């Protein structure tokens, strides 16, 4: 894969991932995705491989959204099928995508969702229609985008056809409003149904709250009344208390048992007087009940939490309590044990729909009674943690189970509930109303299937009619295109009869008539052109004969010039050889002079004379090195200052060996080639300054550092900088220039030969900066100034 295609496929894949992530919800996580738009556009713009890479990246988002891999397989199959079908030129991507969903896409959805994941047939059918319409819609968008891009393309081969343009416009005009209207209808319908269901759940909760509050208050009065009748249990005889208990129990069928207990929570009067096993209910100790400390502290009537009964088989019970207070002193309490069937009947009378359930909870969220068959008294009811909660209204929230891998979203929503909880106001009692969304989903699925079926068949009809109508409209234009394409060949035949199409459209009929008239005019012009061509051919023949004579003369002249050019090249080669020999001999002569100076310096015992001879020898060696470099170079007119400096430093450093001096050189030089008239003075300057640095630029007790830099300044000046890390220059630099022969020579060479400027300073050692004009024009201006 080419690099640009790989980059494009990754970008389209990321865009497709974002398109799937930024979805449009129809209802309950049934989403309209837009990722395949970028996948189809990648296929159209960059080919099948780019589309498959982008499709894999975009489809991976569905696993995050839906927690199963089957949508990835379906979307990759869609991209592969469309890319394969588009290999043949002329096929429309929209029709190929419709073909995919008909023959392969819908069966795959049914296979994976219904048979693999176990989704019911109705929601599977809805998902199948939704995904096919979603894919067709995105493909239509990709076709429109590609058409617009091709319209502004500079490549004429990519320009869209008239038929393609008409087809796309017709399909878009009919499909877009239909698809958008169905989407918004389903969303509004879902919102209305959900709000209606939430309102009903809230209404049931309020009715239950009111009914339970009245019922509890009414029945609690029976226990409170019994406590008033008992008075002081310490002074009221036992038989009288037993009679009162039995009378109140007789008129209170909502209580299974009633009794009076003393301050130690031991029964002193009870109805019934014996339990299921025939044992007496008098004298039973209830001091371990958790509600006793609260009752003693409050000294007010209350309702206890659900507890297990003491008489007969262990069964949950709810006690209605009223304390016995006499002269401000707690002396026991009266209790009525609720018959849960009575309150269950109250709840059942309120709930008339099978998909609604009401549960009554105590302060510890334990079940008192519930219309749900799976909840028993004393069961602890807690909202599951593995789910999401959405607040629908102020007192109604929507709970959805947590997503699990391999499970369809529809299966999660079928288990979701609308929940409303209201405080009854009696010692922490709460009413919990739960409504299943399964009936709502069934109705929505049914309406959605009908809408999607209508939309799918509408898409098929619109695409088919658009294809036929666009073909009918454009057939005359295509025949006209074919006729005009053969027009040049037909004009060559004098007696040929042109066939021009006939159109029933006024504008096309007039256009065909204009082409007919143009054809006749072209035939006349073609006839005149043919006669003119015959005349011109005769004139060309005459001119050709004359041209042959002239060409022969030109060829002879060219041959003569070629011989002269060869002679010039031979002379140039001889000149180059001669010039190299001159440089070689000059270098040899200078070497002879150097040898003579060496001999003279060894014979002369005077140290000053020997040093002067040594300095002269070094200067001559610098000039000889220039001629040696030119002799080795292929360019005899210029010398590389960088290469020259490297050779010069190497020679001078070799002379230091054995003298106890250690120098490190650092060359930072651009590739600059100097003409011979600048190379010689530049070489002498380098020799003087480098020799000076090697003599005097060594810091005491340290290793010497010599740095040489050369660069071009503004393309017309050369800057040379030489610095060391030695003790530096004396304060009176101008006097040093006058007394030092080497520096005086450098100053003369810079200003007199190079027409440049010399600057000397101290910066952690001696620093010499030389700048001179490089271009001939700049040098002339500097000299004239």
N, C-alpha and C positions, 0 to 999 in steps of 0.2 A: 504494500500500500504506500502510495506517495505521501510525503510528509504533509502537504497541504490538505490532502483528503483526510488523513488521520486527524489533523487538528480540527478540520471542519466537522468530522463525525463526532469527535469528543464534545465540541461546542454544541452541536445539535442534540447530542445525548443529554448533556446537562440541562439544556433548555427544555427538552422533553420531560426530564425528571421534575423540573420546576413546574411544568405545565400539568403534570399529574398530581403534584403536591397541592397546587392552587386550584382545587377542584370546585365544582358547583354541586351542592347537595340538592337532589330531588326531594328525598325524604329519607330519614333514618339511615344515613350513611350510604344510600344508593346514590353514587356520585356520577357526575358528568365530567370526564377527564379530557385534557387537551394535549397530552403528551404525544399521541400518534400524529398530530399535525406536523410537529417538527421532524418526526421520523419519515413521513411521506415526502416532506419537502427536501430532506436529505437525499432520499432516493432519486427525486426528480433533478436535483442540482448536482449531486456528486456521485450517483451510481449506487448499485445494489450493496456493495460492501460497506460503504459509509452508512447506508440505511440500516443494515443489520447491527452495526456497532452502536449507532444511536438508539436503535430499538431495544437492544439489550440493556443499555443504561437507563432509558426512560421506563421500561417495563419493570425494572427492579424496584421502583417506587411502590408498585402495587403490593409487594410483599409487606412493606411497612404499613400500608393503609389497610390491607385486608387479611394479612397474616396467613396466606397460603400461596403456593407457587404456581397455581394453575393459570392464573391470569397472565403470568409472564410467558408461559408456553403459548397461549392463545395469541397474544400480541406479537410475539416473535414469528409465529406461523403466518400472521397477517402480513408483516413486513416481507417475509421470504416469498410468499405467494405473489404479492403485488410486484416485487422486484423481478421475479422470474417471468411473470406475464408481460411485463413492460419491455422485455428484450426485443420484441418485434415493434418496429417503429409504426406509429399511427394509433396504437392502442391508448385509450383514455384511462387514466388512473382511477377515476371515479367508478367506471363500469367494472374495472378489474377488482376493486375493493368490494363492490356489491356482489360480484361473482364469488369472491372468497367467503363472504358471510353466508351466502346461500348454500354453497357446496361443502364448506369445511368449517367455518367459524361457528355457526349455530350448532352443528353436531358436537363440536368440541366442548362448547359451553354445557350442553346437556350431559355429555359424558362425565366431565369433571365435577360439575356442581351437583347433579342429581345422583349419579351412580357412585362417584368416589366420595363426596362429602355428605351425601345423604340429604340434600336439600329437597323439600317438597316440590311436586311438579309445578304448582302455581307460581311460587317465587322463582323457580328455575326458569320458567317461561318468560317471566318479567325481566330477569337478568339477561337472558339471551337476546331479547328484543332491545333492551337498553344498550348493551354493548355493541350490537350491530349498528344501531342508529348512531350511537356515539362515534364509532369508527368511520361510518360513511360521512357524517358531518365534518369530522376532522380532515378527511381526505378531500372533501369539497373545498374546505378552507385552504388546504395545501395547494390544490389545483388553481384556485383563484390567485394565491400569492405568487405561484410560479408563472402564471399568465401575466401578471403585472410586471414581474421582473424581466420576463422575456420581451415585453412590449418596449422597454427602455434599453434593451440590449443593443450593442453595436454590431453583433454578429447577425447577419441577415438569415442565417440558417436557423437561428433560435426564435425568430419572430413568430408569434402565434398565427394560426390560420384563421380566416374569417369564420369558418364553420365552428372551430373550437371556441372562438370568442362568443358567437351567438349561442352555442350550446351551454357554455358556462353561465352566461347572463340569464338565460331562461331558467336553468335549474336553480340558480341562486335566488331569483325573484320568487320562485314558488316554494323552495324548500326552507329558506331561512325563516320566513314568518311562521310556517307550519311548525318547525322544530322548536322555535323560541316560544310560541304560544303553548305548545304541549308542555314544555318544561315549566313555564310559569304557572300554568293551570295545575300541574301536579304539585308544585310547591305550595301554592295557595290552598289547594284542597287539603294537603297534609297539615298545614298550619291551622286551618279551620277545624279539622277533625280533632287534632291534638288539643286545641283550646277548648273545644266542646267537651271532650272527655275529661280534661282537667277541671272544667267548671262543674261537671257532674260529680267528679270525685270530691271536690270541695263541698258541694251541696250535701252529698251523702255524709261527709264528715261532720258538718254542722248539724244536720238532722240527728245523727247518732249522738252527738254531744248533748244536744238539748234533751233527747229522749232519755239517755242514760242518766243525765244530771237529775231530771225530774224523778225517774224511777228510783235512783239510789236515795235521793232525799226523802221520798215518800216512804220507802221501806226502812230507812234508818230511824224514822220517827217511831216505828213499832218497838225497836229496842230501847230508844230513849224513853218512850212511854212506860215500858216495863220497869226501867230504872226508877222512874218517878213513883210508880206504884209500890215498889219494894221499899223505898225510903232508906231506913237504917237497918241493914241486915243483922246487926247485933241485937236489935230489939224486936224485929219482926219474926214471928214463929216460923219454923221450917215448913209445916204443912201449908200455911198461908202462902209462903213464897212459891212452893211447888204448885199450888193451885193457880196462882197468878201466871206462872210460867206456862203451864199447860193451856190456860185460856188464851193467852196472847199468841202462843204457837198455833192454836187452832184457827185463829183468824188471820194468820200470816203464812199462807202456803208457800211463799217465796223462800222461806227458811226451812232447811232440813232439820235443824236442831236449834234449841234455845236453852239458855241456862243462866244461873246466878252463881258467881264465884266470890269468895271472901277476899280479904286483903292479902292472903297468901296464895291466891289464885287456885283455890281448891273448890270444886263444885259443891254447892250446898243445896241447889235445886236445879233440876235438869229435865228436859223433855226431848226425846223419850227417856224413860227412867232406866231402861236396859238397852244394851247395844245389840249388834247382830248375833253375838254369841250368848246372849242371855245374861251378861254380866251387868252389875249395877253401874250407872253413870254418876252416882253420887260419890264424893270423896276422891275424885280423880284430880291429880296435881297438874296444873298448866303453868307453873311458875317459870318454865324455861322458854316461854314464848318471847320472841324478840320484840313484840309490840308492847309488852308490859311496861318497861321503863319509860317509853314515850307516853303511854296513857297516864301513868302515875304523875309524870312531869307536867303534862298539859292539863290534866283533870277536865278534859272536854271530850265529847263523843268523837270517835274516829273510826276509820275503816283500816283494818290490818292488811298486810301483804298476804299473798297466797302462801299457805302452809299445808303440811300434811296432817290429816285428821288423826285423832287418837282412838276413836271408836270404830269398831268394825274393820274391814279391810282398809289399808292405807290409801286414802284418796285425797286429792287436793281440796282445800276448802278456803273460803274467804270469810273472815269474821267481821261482823258489824258490832262495834263496841260502844258502851255507854258507861262511864264511871259512876260509882255510888258515892256521892259526896254528902256528908251530913255534918252540919256545923263547921264547914270548911275543911273537914278531915276526910281523907281517902279511906274507904272501908270495903272496897271491892268493886266489881263491875258486872254488868249484864252483857251477854254475848248472843248474837244470832248468826248461825252458820248458813251462808247463802246457798241456795239451790241453783247451780249454774245453768240448769236447763231453763229456768225461768228467764234469766237474762239472755240466754241463747235465743229464746223465742222472740225476745224484743229485738235483737239484732237481725234475726232472719226476717222479721216483718218489715225492717227498714230496707234491706238489700233485696231488690227485685231482679237484678241482673246476675247471671251466673258468672260473669267475668269480673264481678266486684266482690271483695271480701272485707269484712270488718273484724278487727281484733281489739279486745279490751285488755289493757296492760296495767299492772300495778306500778308502784313507785320504783321498783327494781327492774322494770321492763320484763317481768314474768307474765305469762299469759294467764288471764283470768278466764276468758272464754273467747272463742273465735269461730267464725263461719268456715274457716279453712279446715279441711279434714285432716291435714298433716300436722296441725298444731293442737296440742293437748294442754290442759291447765298445768301451770308451773313450768312449762317450756320457756326458756329464755329466748326472746326474740330480739335479735340485733341485726342492724343493716349490714349486709355483706361488705367486706372491705375491698374485695376484688372486683371493683366496678367503677363506673363513672356516674356522677349525679349532676343533673341539669335542673335549675330552678325554672319551673314553668310559670307559676303564679306565686303570690306571697306565701301561700300555705300548701302548695303542691309542687313536688319535685319529681323528676324523672330519673329512675335508676336503670342503668344498662350494665349487664354482666361484662367482666373483663374479657378482652379478646384472647383467644387461644389459637395456636397454630393449627392449620388444617380445618378450621371451622369458618363457615360462611358468616358474613355480617348479618344476613337475614336471620340466621339461626340465633344469633345473639339478641336481635331486636324482638324475636318472638318470645323470649324469656324475660324481656324488660317489663318494668312495672311503673305505674304512676302511684306515688305514695303521698298521703296527707295525714299528718298527726296533729291532734288538738288535745290540749289539757282539759280533762273533765272538771277539775276543780275540787276533787274529793281525795285528799291525801295522796296526791301524785298520780292518780289514775289518768290514763291517756287512751284516746281512741285513735286507732291506726286503720286507715282505709287504703286498700291496695286494689288497683285496677290493671288487669292484663291488657297489653296492647295487641294481642293476637287477633281479636276481631277487627280492630282498626287496620292492622296490616293486611288482613285478608281482603277487606273492602278496598283499601288503597291499591293493593296488587291487582285486584280485578279491574278497577278503573284504569290503572296504569297500563295493564295488558291491552285493554280495548283501545286506549289512546295510542300506544306504540304500534299495535297492529294496523290501525288506521294510518298512522304516520309511515310505517314501513311500506304498505301497499301504495300509499301516495307517492313515496320516493320512487318505487319501481315504475309507477305510471308516469310520473314527471320526467324521469330519466328517459324512458322509452319515447314519450311524445316529443321531448326536446330533441332527441336524436333524429327522429323522423322529420320534424318540422325544420330543424336546422339544415338537414340534408336536402329537403325540398327547396328551401330558400336559396341555398348556395349552389344547387346543381347547375343553374344557368351561368353563374359566375365561373364555375369550374370548367364548363364547356367553352365559355368565352376565353378563359385562360389557355385552354388547350388550342383553340383556334388561333389566337394571337401568337402562341408559341411556334406554330408552323408557318406563320406569315412570311418570314424571310425566304424560306425554301419555295413557297408557292409563288412569290413574286418573280422568281427566275424563270418560271414557265409562263410564256406569253398568253397562251390560251387557257390557262387553268381557271377553274371555277371554284370559288371559295364557298365553303359551307359555314354559315354563321347560325348560331343557335337562336331559338325563339323563346322569349320570356313573356309571362303574363303580368310581370311587374313593370309599371310605367317607366321608372327610372332605368331599369336594366334594358328595356326595349329601346329607349332612346340612346343608351350607351352603345348597344349593338349596332344601331343604325349609324352612329358616328364612326364606329370602326369600319363599317362597310364603305362609307364615303372615303374614309382615310385610305382604305385598301385600294380603291380605284385611283385616287390621287397618287399613291405610291407607285402603282403600276406605270402610270404615265411618266413620273419622275424617273423610275427605274429604266424605262425605255430610253429616255434622253441621256441618262447616265451611261447606259451601255454604249451609245453612239460616241459619247465623249471619251469613254474609255478606249474605244478602238482608235480614235484619233491620237489619244495620248500614248498608246502603245506604239504607234508608228513613230511618234516623236522620241519616245524612249529608245527605240532601236537605233535611231540616228545618233542620239546622245551616247548610247552605249559604245558604239564604234569609236567615237571621239574619246570617250573616257578610257578605253583600253590603251590608246596611244599615250595619253597623259599618264596613266598608271605605270606604263612601262618606263617612261622617263623618271617618274618618282621613285620607282624601285631601284633604278640605277643610282640615283642620287643618295638614297638611303644606304645602299651598299657602300658607297664612297664614304659617307659619314661614319658608318660602322668601322671601316678600316682606320679612319682617323681617330675614332674613340679608342680602338685597341692600342694604337700607337701612344696615345696619351696615358692610358692605364699602365703600359709598359714603362713609360718614362717616370710615372708616379712611383711605381715599385722600385725602380732604380734609385729615385730620390730618397725613399724611405730607407733603403739599404745604406746609401751614402750617409744619411743623417745619423743612423745608428752607429756607423763606423766613426763618424766625427765625434759623437758622444763618448764612444769607447776609447778613442785615442786621447781625447781631452782628459778623460778619467785616468788613463795610463800615465799621461804626462804629469798630471797632478800627483799621482802616486810616486812618480820619480822625484818630484819636488819634496814630497813628504819624507821620502827616504833620505834625500840630501840633508833635510833639516834634522832628521834623527841623527845622522852621522855627525853633523856639525855640533849638535847639542851634547853628544857624548865626548867630543874632543875639547869643548870649551869648559873649563873648570868653573867659570863664573856662574853662580846660581841664577842671578837675574837674567843673564843672557840666555841661559838654558831655559828658563821659564818663558822668556819672550819667544824663543824658538818653538817651544812646546805649544804656546798659544797660537802662533802662526800656523803650525802644523795642524792643530785642531780645526782652525778656520778653513784651511785648504781641504782637509778631509771632509768637512761639511759640504763644500762645493763639489768635491769629487763624488760624494754620495748622491748628490742631485743628478749628475751625469750618469752615474751607474743605474739609478732608478729609472731614468728616461731610457737608457739602453735596454733595460728589461721590459719596459712598458710597451703595450701595443699602441698607445697614443703618444706620439713624439712631441706634441705641442703642449701638453699639460702634465702635471705631476700631482699625485694624491698626497696631500699634506699629512693625512693620518698614517699612511704606510711609511712615509719618509720619517716622521717623528718616531715611530716604533723602531725603525732601523737605527736612527741616531741615538736614541736612549740606550738601546742594546749595546752599541759600540762604546758609548761613554761609561756605562756601568761595568763593562768588561775591564776598562782601564782602572777601575777602582778596586778590583779584586786584589787581595793581598795587602791593602792599605788600612784595614781595620774599620772601614766605613761600611755601614749597612743602610741601604736606601730601599724604600718601597715606592714604586711608581704607580700612578692612577691616571689613565688616559681616558678622557671623556670628549671625544672628537667626532664631529659629523663628517660625512664623506664629502670633502671639498677638494676640487681639482684646480690648482693654480697654474696660470700660464708661466712659461719659463722665465719671463722678466720679473715676475713676482716670486717665483719659487726660490731663486738664488738668494735675494736679500732675506726672505723669510727663513731659509735654511741657516744663514749666518746668524740671524737673530736668535733662532732656537738654540744654535750651538753655544752662543755667548751666554744666554740666560740659563740654560740647563747646566753648562759647565760651572757657572757662578753658583747655582744652587747646590751642586755636588761638592763644591769647594767650601762654601761658607754657610750653607743652609742646614747643617747637621746639628740638632740640639745636643747639648752636653749630656752624655750618659744615656741617650735615647736613640731609638731607630729613626732615621730620616724618612720624611714623606715628601714626595714630589708629585704634584698634581698639575696636569696640563689639560686645558680645555680649548676647543675651537668650535665655533658655530657661525652660521650666517645670521646677520641682523637685517631684517626687512628686505632680504633678497638682493641687496646691493652693497653690503659691507661685510667684512670678515672681522670677527673678534677673536683674538688669541690671548689666553690668560695662563700665566705660569706662577705657581705659588709653592712655597716650602714651609716647613714648621720649625725653621731655625730661629736664630736670635733676631732676625729682621734687619732692616736698613737703619743707618744712622739718622739722627734727627735732621741734619742738614743734607737733604737729598739732592738739592741743586748743586751743591759743592761736590758731592760724590760723582755726579754726572761729568763734572769738569775734570776731576782728578783721575777717574777710572777710565782707562783706555777702552775696556770692554763695553761699559755703559755708554761712553761717548760714541763708540762705533754703532751700538744699537740705536741710539738716538738719531745718528746720521742716516742709517738704513731705513728707519721708520719714516722719518720726515722727508728725507731726500729721495729715496728709492720707491717706497710704497706710498708716499704722500699721505701718511696716516698720522695717528696721535698715540703718544706713549704716556701712560700714567703709572706711577709707582707709589706704593703705600705699605703700611704695616698692618697685618691682620692675623695675629698669632703666627707671624712669620712674614717673609718678604712676598709681596704680590706685585706682579707686572701685568698690566692690561694694555694691549695694543689693538687698535682698530684702524683698518684702512679700507678704501673703496675697492670693490671687487669688479664691478662692471666697467667696461672701457668708457662708457658715457659718463658714469659717475666720477671716474678718475680724471677725465678731461675737465669736468666742471670744477672739481676740487683744485686742480692745478691752475686753472684760470682765476679762481678766486684768490 
